[in-house]
């Protein structure tokens, strides 16, 4: 049952990430439609730079806030924090 719960959580996060990427593409098209043709490249560079900087900031700051662990910690730490209780994971 815990595997189904974990799979559902993973699917939820994955679908959320896909929707955020689609939202960025939608806003890019919206902004490109509101600027002159000669300024479209500048607008795209600004949008891509914003996306890259926010992604990096999320992995260094937001991931730890959202999930309670650091993004760059190993899989061993992830398994320990997702155990049902600390007493059951003491054998690790």
C-alpha positions in Angstrom: 0.0 0.0 0.0 2.9 2.3 0.7 4.2 1.8 -2.8 0.9 2.9 -4.3 0.9 6.0 -2.0 4.5 6.8 -3.0 3.7 6.3 -6.7 0.7 8.6 -6.4 2.8 11.3 -4.8 5.4 11.0 -7.5 2.8 11.2 -10.2 1.3 14.3 -8.6 4.7 16.1 -8.4 5.5 15.1 -12.0 2.2 16.4 -13.4 2.7 19.6 -11.4 6.1 20.1 -13.0 4.6 19.4 -16.5 1.9 22.0 -15.9 4.5 24.6 -14.8 6.6 24.0 -17.9 3.4 24.4 -20.1 2.6 27.6 -18.2 6.0 29.0 -19.0 5.6 28.2 -22.7 2.1 29.8 -22.7 3.4 33.0 -21.1 6.3 33.1 -23.6 3.8 33.0 -26.5 1.7 35.6 -24.8 4.6 38.0 -24.4 5.9 37.3 -27.9 2.5 38.3 -29.2 2.6 41.7 -27.4 6.0 42.9 -28.6 7.3 44.0 -32.0 9.0 41.5 -34.3 12.4 43.1 -33.8 12.1 42.6 -30.0 11.0 39.0 -29.9 14.5 37.6 -29.5 15.1 39.9 -26.5 11.8 38.8 -25.0 12.7 35.1 -25.5 16.1 35.5 -23.9 14.5 37.3 -20.9 12.0 34.5 -20.5 14.6 31.7 -20.7 16.9 33.5 -18.3 14.1 33.9 -15.8 13.2 30.2 -16.2 16.8 29.1 -15.7 17.4 31.3 -12.6 14.1 30.3 -11.0 14.9 26.6 -11.5 18.3 26.9 -10.0 16.9 28.9 -7.0 14.2 26.3 -6.5 16.7 23.4 -6.3 18.9 25.3 -3.8 16.2 26.9 -1.7 12.7 25.8 -2.5 13.2 22.0 -2.6 14.4 21.9 1.0 11.4 24.0 2.1 8.9 21.9 0.2 10.2 18.4 1.1 12.3 18.9 4.2 15.5 17.6 2.8 18.2 19.0 0.6 18.0 18.2 -3.1 21.6 17.2 -3.3 21.5 14.7 -0.4 21.9 11.1 -1.4 19.2 8.5 -1.9 20.1 7.0 1.4 18.8 10.0 3.3 15.6 10.0 1.1 14.9 6.4 2.0 15.4 7.1 5.7 13.0 10.1 5.8 10.2 8.3 3.9 10.1 5.3 6.2 6.9 4.8 8.2 8.6 5.5 11.5 12.1 6.1 12.8 12.0 2.9 14.9 11.4 0.7 11.8 14.3 2.4 9.9 16.8 1.9 12.7 18.1 -1.3 11.0 19.5 0.8 8.1 
